[in-house]
């Protein structure tokens, strides 16, 4: 850890980013694990509000006799829900981008993001549940198990999170995001094209299982970088307001992990159904 004439420079890029926001995060109190836990629980509560919003709106549309598409026996998706989902995704995208570039806004933008993702993730989970019975419970339990294992690996020192580790993780994440955006754009512009059909075919085959597992490993690795950021934030005595960043970043990784876990679990259900 080097020191310049104005402020400390940290080898952890996340900590360095926080350190560059001294004006937004000035304060006498320093960050603590308890404070990060409280703010994490706050974001979890906001996600639960988003989850509750989905079920409230879904039951409302059903009770009002809205026209819906039956995606499975007893499972309906209403046109209004798709519109709300689209709006929620736009709002979460904007709030997530603002939070990335304006860290000081995380108490507000992080709240909006978690609420929107609570709705969106529940909508996605609902469609998975319609296709595969019991998959949501399995995915949730596996997600919690992975979080516990990653926490153990980090706190025990079995896995060290250094500069090289973070570089590989962030590079893979960037490639994954760009690849996903390109495929989404191609699917939107030419859903029936040969290349889109080929990619979908690969995703539904053995190669798709491999990429699904790699996605889980990437999300798990992100958790390790979050644990290290949390540890360095507290150990370096950074401002208490940095707790918002740590908690928000952790929730991003947890949400991503759950979504990544859903895919390989769905493959196991699909293979079991085929046999």
HULIN-V369555 format. One record per run of one state. SS is the DSSP state (alpha for helix, beta for strand, coil for the rest). FROM is the first residue (numbers start at 1). TO is the last residue. Records with the same first field share a line. If there is no record, write none. Layout:
SS->FROM-TO, FROM-TO
This chain:
coil->1-1, 4-7, 10-12, 20-29, 31-32, 64-67, 73-74, 102-102, 132-134, 156-162, 190-193, 204-205, 236-238, 240-241, 275-275
beta->2-3, 8-9, 30-30, 68-72, 75-78, 239-239
alpha->13-19, 33-63, 79-101, 103-131, 135-155, 163-189, 194-203, 206-235, 242-274
